[in-house]
């Protein structure tokens, strides 16, 4: 491994070990036990609970499918996919575990992105990319001129 990846691992570990300060909802969410969150009267009757689970699964599946359709189309595809996962997480342990893992990874990535060295590097790369793109557009306009597509004669 390179030294850079070791540094990222240490930053992610310290971010994951840091307690949530002042955010009681986040802390109780992590301590919430795994399992069904169906109402007690639904959980008490097995056939009703099974139909409840089927309904939650179908609604979550519909939301996830809509999110997948939105990935290539305009719309908040990933947000809708995670919303479908959250619907599944109200009933299924596997979805709760996937959602917890995803939240942990997103938090670690956000902490890494806030590192001043990483931000400086990203800003430098963005500036270089914009300069290169501007130069290429300038050369194109200088060579071919600026003609709108609806005014082309041929």
Backbone as JSON, one array per atom type, in Angstrom:
{
  "sequence": "XXXXXXXXXXXXXXXXXXXXXXXXXXXXXXXXXXXXXXXXXXXXXXXXXXXXXXXXXXXXXXXXXXXXXXXXXXXXXXXXXXXXXXXXXXXXXXXXXXXXXXXXXXXXXXXXXXXXXXXXXXXXXXXXXXXXXXXXXXXXXXXXXXXXXXXXXX",
  "N": [[0.82, -1.19, 0.0], [0.35, 2.28, -0.56], [1.66, 5.27, 0.98], [-0.22, 7.25, 0.91], [-2.72, 5.97, 0.8], [-2.67, 4.77, 3.28], [-2.82, 6.99, 4.96], [-5.37, 7.88, 4.38], [-6.89, 5.79, 5.36], [-6.38, 6.02, 8.13], [-7.56, 8.51, 8.67], [-10.2, 7.92, 8.06], [-10.71, 5.99, 10.0], [-10.47, 7.45, 12.38], [-12.55, 9.23, 12.01], [-14.72, 7.51, 12.03], [-14.59, 6.55, 14.61], [-15.1, 8.74, 16.13], [-17.35, 10.23, 18.38], [-20.82, 11.02, 17.91], [-21.61, 14.26, 18.27], [-23.97, 16.11, 19.96], [-26.01, 15.23, 18.33], [-28.59, 13.6, 18.83], [-30.49, 12.03, 17.53], [-29.09, 10.64, 15.56], [-27.44, 9.04, 17.12], [-29.3, 7.41, 18.53], [-30.4, 6.13, 16.39], [-28.38, 4.45, 15.48], [-28.2, 2.75, 17.63], [-30.57, 1.47, 17.61], [-32.35, -1.56, 17.62], [-31.96, -4.36, 15.38], [-34.39, -5.56, 13.04], [-37.94, -6.09, 12.48], [-40.07, -3.27, 12.08], [-42.71, -3.13, 12.21], [-46.09, -2.44, 13.3], [-47.17, -3.53, 16.59], [-49.55, -5.05, 16.69], [-49.59, -6.11, 14.15], [-47.28, -7.65, 14.06], [-47.97, -9.58, 15.89], [-49.67, -11.36, 14.68], [-49.07, -13.9, 12.53], [-49.85, -14.48, 9.71], [-50.75, -11.9, 8.97], [-48.45, -10.41, 9.42], [-46.71, -11.54, 7.56], [-48.0, -10.82, 5.16], [-47.74, -8.08, 5.43], [-44.94, -7.83, 5.23], [-44.59, -8.67, 2.57], [-45.97, -6.63, 1.25], [-44.38, -4.37, 2.01], [-41.99, -5.15, 0.81], [-42.72, -5.14, -1.93], [-43.45, -2.44, -2.36], [-41.0, -1.18, -1.73], [-39.45, -2.38, -3.74], [-40.65, -1.33, -6.05], [-40.0, 1.39, -5.74], [-37.19, 1.26, -5.83], [-36.82, 0.26, -8.43], [-37.84, 2.39, -9.94], [-35.92, 4.27, -9.24], [-33.63, 3.11, -10.42], [-34.37, 3.3, -13.08], [-34.29, 6.05, -13.29], [-31.58, 6.57, -13.26], [-30.18, 6.7, -15.87], [-31.85, 8.59, -16.94], [-33.17, 11.96, -16.55], [-33.31, 12.97, -13.2], [-33.41, 12.27, -9.66], [-31.82, 9.69, -9.28], [-30.07, 8.02, -7.6], [-30.79, 8.92, -5.08], [-33.47, 8.12, -4.95], [-33.17, 5.36, -5.13], [-31.85, 4.85, -2.69], [-33.88, 5.67, -1.03], [-35.76, 3.66, -1.5], [-34.31, 1.55, -0.43], [-34.35, 2.36, 2.22], [-37.05, 2.06, 2.76], [-37.25, -0.74, 2.56], [-35.61, -1.29, 4.73], [-37.2, -0.82, 6.91], [-38.34, -3.18, 7.49], [-36.71, -5.44, 6.89], [-33.83, -7.17, 7.94], [-31.46, -7.5, 6.48], [-31.52, -5.31, 4.74], [-31.37, -3.25, 6.57], [-28.78, -3.63, 7.53], [-27.29, -3.18, 5.18], [-27.97, -0.5, 4.72], [-26.91, 0.72, 7.04], [-24.17, 0.19, 6.6], [-23.78, 1.63, 4.24], [-24.33, 4.27, 5.11], [-22.22, 4.57, 6.91], [-19.99, 4.44, 5.19], [-20.48, 6.67, 3.54], [-20.28, 8.71, 5.42], [-17.58, 8.43, 6.14], [-16.38, 9.05, 3.66], [-17.2, 11.7, 3.39], [-15.82, 12.86, 5.51], [-13.19, 12.44, 4.65], [-13.24, 14.04, 2.37], [-13.37, 16.54, 3.47], [-10.86, 17.0, 4.35], [-8.17, 19.25, 4.4], [-5.93, 19.02, 2.63], [-6.87, 17.28, 0.63], [-9.05, 18.76, -0.35], [-7.68, 20.99, -1.36], [-6.18, 19.76, -3.38], [-8.27, 18.8, -5.04], [-9.46, 21.23, -5.81], [-7.34, 22.36, -7.24], [-7.04, 20.51, -9.34], [-9.55, 20.81, -10.55], [-9.41, 23.49, -11.41], [-7.28, 23.31, -13.26], [-8.47, 21.56, -15.11], [-10.62, 23.17, -16.01], [-9.18, 25.25, -17.23], [-7.89, 23.86, -19.31], [-10.15, 22.93, -20.73], [-11.29, 25.4, -21.45], [-9.24, 26.39, -23.09], [-9.31, 24.52, -25.19], [-11.91, 24.97, -26.2], [-11.59, 27.62, -26.97], [-9.64, 27.34, -29.04], [-11.13, 25.84, -30.86], [-13.26, 27.62, -31.47], [-11.74, 29.69, -32.57], [-10.67, 28.43, -34.81], [-12.88, 27.38, -36.29], [-14.95, 29.15, -35.96], [-17.9, 30.67, -34.52], [-20.78, 29.25, -34.99], [-24.18, 28.84, -34.93], [-26.04, 25.82, -34.58], [-28.54, 25.74, -35.91], [-28.2, 27.49, -37.97], [-26.63, 26.5, -39.93], [-25.66, 25.99, -43.27], [-25.32, 23.72, -44.85]],
  "CA": [[0.0, 0.0, 0.0], [1.09, 3.52, -0.57], [1.49, 6.07, 2.18], [-1.42, 8.06, 0.78], [-3.88, 5.18, 1.18], [-2.6, 4.57, 4.72], [-3.31, 8.21, 5.59], [-6.83, 7.93, 4.24], [-7.44, 4.8, 6.28], [-6.33, 6.56, 9.48], [-8.57, 9.56, 8.75], [-11.52, 7.3, 8.08], [-10.88, 5.33, 11.29], [-10.72, 8.45, 13.42], [-13.88, 9.79, 11.77], [-15.71, 6.52, 12.42], [-14.53, 6.38, 16.05], [-15.52, 9.97, 16.8], [-18.76, 10.16, 18.77], [-21.7, 12.04, 17.35], [-21.82, 15.26, 19.31], [-25.15, 16.95, 19.82], [-26.98, 14.68, 17.4], [-29.18, 12.49, 19.55], [-31.21, 11.15, 16.62], [-28.13, 9.76, 14.9], [-26.96, 8.08, 18.1], [-30.34, 6.43, 18.8], [-30.62, 5.37, 15.17], [-27.37, 3.4, 15.42], [-28.45, 1.82, 18.72], [-31.86, 0.83, 17.38], [-32.14, -2.98, 17.32], [-32.33, -4.82, 14.05], [-35.62, -6.31, 12.98], [-39.14, -5.48, 11.94], [-40.61, -2.1, 12.76], [-44.15, -3.16, 12.0], [-46.83, -2.27, 14.55], [-47.23, -4.73, 17.43], [-50.68, -5.91, 16.33], [-49.23, -6.8, 12.91], [-46.28, -8.66, 14.4], [-48.58, -10.62, 16.72], [-50.37, -12.33, 13.82], [-48.12, -14.34, 11.51], [-50.3, -14.21, 8.33], [-50.79, -10.46, 8.75], [-47.06, -9.93, 9.35], [-46.17, -11.99, 6.27], [-48.55, -9.97, 4.1], [-47.11, -6.78, 5.66], [-43.6, -7.91, 4.66], [-44.73, -8.72, 1.11], [-46.32, -5.27, 0.83], [-43.2, -3.51, 2.15], [-41.03, -5.54, -0.22], [-43.18, -4.7, -3.26], [-43.35, -0.98, -2.42], [-39.58, -0.88, -1.83], [-38.98, -2.79, -5.06], [-41.13, -0.35, -7.02], [-39.22, 2.61, -5.59], [-35.83, 0.99, -6.31], [-36.87, 0.15, -9.89], [-37.98, 3.76, -10.45], [-34.59, 4.89, -9.09], [-32.73, 2.56, -11.45], [-34.78, 3.91, -14.35], [-33.87, 7.45, -13.27], [-30.13, 6.73, -13.38], [-29.79, 7.31, -17.15], [-32.78, 9.67, -17.27], [-33.11, 13.05, -15.58], [-33.98, 12.7, -11.94], [-32.51, 11.9, -8.55], [-31.81, 8.23, -9.28], [-29.45, 7.41, -6.42], [-31.6, 9.29, -3.92], [-34.67, 7.28, -4.97], [-32.72, 4.0, -4.8], [-31.62, 4.78, -1.25], [-35.2, 5.76, -0.39], [-36.3, 2.31, -1.56], [-33.58, 0.75, 0.57], [-34.86, 2.75, 3.54], [-38.35, 1.4, 2.91], [-36.96, -2.13, 2.89], [-34.97, -1.37, 6.05], [-38.2, -0.81, 7.97], [-38.84, -4.53, 7.73], [-35.77, -6.52, 6.65], [-32.54, -6.99, 8.61], [-30.4, -7.35, 5.48], [-31.55, -3.94, 4.23], [-30.88, -2.4, 7.65], [-27.32, -3.75, 7.55], [-26.77, -2.49, 3.99], [-28.14, 0.93, 4.93], [-25.91, 1.14, 8.03], [-22.86, 0.16, 5.95], [-23.75, 2.75, 3.3], [-24.23, 5.5, 5.89], [-20.87, 4.64, 7.46], [-19.08, 4.75, 4.09], [-20.72, 8.06, 3.12], [-19.7, 9.57, 6.46], [-16.12, 8.37, 5.99], [-16.01, 9.8, 2.45], [-17.38, 13.12, 3.67], [-14.71, 13.28, 6.37], [-11.99, 12.52, 3.8], [-13.38, 15.17, 1.46], [-13.17, 17.77, 4.22], [-9.44, 17.14, 4.65], [-7.68, 20.41, 3.65], [-5.05, 18.62, 1.52], [-7.71, 16.71, -0.43], [-9.8, 19.87, -0.94], [-6.75, 21.79, -2.16], [-5.87, 18.98, -4.58], [-9.44, 18.79, -5.9], [-9.62, 22.56, -6.39], [-6.28, 22.54, -8.24], [-7.39, 19.7, -10.52], [-10.7, 21.44, -11.2], [-8.93, 24.69, -12.1], [-6.52, 22.87, -14.43], [-9.44, 21.04, -16.07], [-11.34, 24.3, -16.61], [-8.26, 25.96, -18.12], [-7.71, 23.03, -20.51], [-11.41, 22.96, -21.49], [-11.4, 26.74, -22.03], [-8.28, 26.49, -24.2], [-9.82, 23.72, -26.31], [-13.05, 25.69, -26.77], [-11.03, 28.8, -27.65], [-9.02, 26.9, -30.29], [-12.21, 25.44, -31.76], [-13.94, 28.82, -31.95], [-10.79, 30.43, -33.41], [-10.46, 27.72, -36.07], [-14.11, 27.16, -37.04], [-15.91, 30.23, -35.73], [-19.05, 30.35, -33.69], [-21.97, 29.16, -35.83], [-25.22, 28.09, -34.26], [-26.42, 24.63, -35.37], [-29.7, 25.98, -36.76], [-27.84, 28.4, -39.06], [-25.68, 25.82, -40.83], [-26.25, 25.93, -44.6], [-25.24, 22.38, -45.48]],
  "C": [[0.86, 1.24, 0.0], [0.82, 4.29, 0.72], [0.21, 6.87, 2.12], [-2.65, 7.26, 1.2], [-3.87, 4.89, 2.67], [-3.14, 5.79, 5.46], [-4.83, 8.28, 5.5], [-7.48, 6.96, 5.21], [-7.46, 5.32, 7.71], [-7.38, 7.64, 9.66], [-9.97, 8.98, 8.83], [-11.76, 6.62, 9.42], [-11.18, 6.35, 12.38], [-12.09, 9.08, 13.25], [-14.95, 8.81, 12.24], [-15.74, 6.36, 13.94], [-15.04, 7.6, 16.8], [-16.99, 9.88, 17.16], [-19.55, 11.28, 18.13], [-22.02, 13.03, 18.45], [-23.06, 16.08, 19.0], [-26.21, 16.41, 18.89], [-27.58, 13.43, 18.03], [-29.9, 11.53, 18.61], [-30.27, 10.19, 15.93], [-27.68, 8.67, 15.87], [-28.03, 7.02, 18.38], [-30.62, 5.58, 17.57], [-29.63, 4.22, 15.09], [-27.62, 2.35, 16.5], [-29.75, 1.07, 18.54], [-31.64, -0.64, 17.01], [-32.6, -3.33, 15.91], [-33.65, -5.58, 14.12], [-36.78, -5.48, 12.46], [-39.57, -4.28, 12.77], [-42.12, -1.99, 12.53], [-44.86, -2.94, 13.33], [-46.99, -3.59, 15.29], [-48.38, -5.65, 17.03], [-50.43, -6.66, 15.02], [-48.24, -7.92, 13.2], [-46.9, -9.82, 15.18], [-49.27, -11.69, 15.88], [-49.49, -12.66, 12.62], [-48.62, -14.09, 10.08], [-50.33, -12.72, 8.0], [-49.37, -9.9, 8.6], [-46.42, -10.35, 8.02], [-46.71, -11.14, 5.12], [-47.99, -8.55, 4.22], [-45.72, -6.77, 5.01], [-43.65, -7.94, 3.14], [-45.06, -7.33, 0.58], [-45.14, -4.32, 0.9], [-42.17, -3.84, 1.07], [-41.44, -5.02, -1.59], [-43.1, -3.18, -3.4], [-41.88, -0.56, -2.54], [-39.01, -1.23, -3.19], [-39.41, -1.79, -6.13], [-40.3, 0.94, -6.95], [-37.8, 2.41, -6.12], [-35.81, 0.9, -7.84], [-37.02, 1.53, -10.52], [-36.64, 4.48, -10.35], [-33.61, 4.41, -10.13], [-33.09, 3.13, -12.82], [-34.3, 5.35, -14.44], [-32.36, 7.63, -13.43], [-29.72, 7.29, -14.74], [-30.68, 8.48, -17.55], [-32.63, 10.8, -16.25], [-33.91, 12.7, -14.32], [-32.98, 12.26, -10.89], [-32.45, 10.39, -8.35], [-31.26, 7.61, -8.01], [-30.26, 7.73, -5.17], [-32.83, 8.38, -3.83], [-34.3, 5.84, -4.65], [-32.51, 3.86, -3.3], [-32.93, 4.94, -0.47], [-35.88, 4.4, -0.4], [-35.62, 1.37, -0.57], [-34.06, 1.08, 1.98], [-36.24, 2.15, 3.79], [-38.15, -0.06, 3.27], [-36.4, -2.26, 4.31], [-35.98, -1.26, 7.18], [-38.64, -2.21, 8.34], [-37.77, -5.62, 7.67], [-34.4, -6.2, 7.25], [-31.44, -6.76, 7.58], [-30.36, -5.93, 4.93], [-31.07, -2.96, 5.3], [-29.35, -2.43, 7.71], [-26.69, -3.04, 6.36], [-26.86, -0.98, 4.17], [-27.15, 1.47, 5.96], [-24.52, 1.21, 7.41], [-22.72, 1.35, 5.01], [-23.59, 4.07, 4.04], [-22.81, 5.67, 6.44], [-19.87, 5.02, 6.37], [-19.25, 6.19, 3.6], [-20.13, 9.02, 4.13], [-18.19, 9.6, 6.36], [-15.66, 9.17, 4.77], [-16.16, 11.29, 2.67], [-16.25, 13.65, 4.54], [-13.42, 13.4, 5.56], [-12.06, 13.72, 2.88], [-13.14, 16.5, 2.17], [-11.71, 17.98, 4.62], [-8.88, 18.28, 3.8], [-6.78, 20.04, 2.47], [-5.86, 18.08, 0.35], [-8.51, 17.82, -1.12], [-8.91, 20.71, -1.83], [-6.41, 21.07, -3.46], [-7.05, 18.99, -5.55], [-9.68, 20.16, -6.55], [-8.57, 22.83, -7.46], [-6.61, 21.76, -9.5], [-8.58, 20.28, -11.27], [-10.27, 22.67, -11.99], [-8.15, 24.32, -13.36], [-7.47, 22.35, -15.51], [-10.21, 22.14, -16.76], [-10.46, 25.09, -17.57], [-8.06, 25.19, -19.41], [-8.98, 23.07, -21.36], [-11.6, 24.32, -22.16], [-10.46, 26.92, -23.21], [-8.77, 25.71, -25.42], [-11.01, 24.41, -26.98], [-12.57, 26.92, -27.53], [-10.4, 28.44, -28.98], [-10.1, 26.52, -31.3], [-12.92, 26.67, -32.34], [-13.03, 29.62, -32.87], [-10.67, 29.77, -34.78], [-11.74, 27.66, -36.91], [-15.13, 28.28, -36.88], [-17.08, 29.75, -34.9], [-20.3, 30.42, -34.55], [-22.99, 28.31, -35.09], [-25.69, 26.95, -35.14], [-27.61, 24.87, -36.29], [-29.42, 26.96, -37.91], [-26.84, 27.77, -40.02], [-26.36, 25.61, -42.18], [-26.28, 24.51, -45.18], [-26.01, 21.34, -44.74]]
}
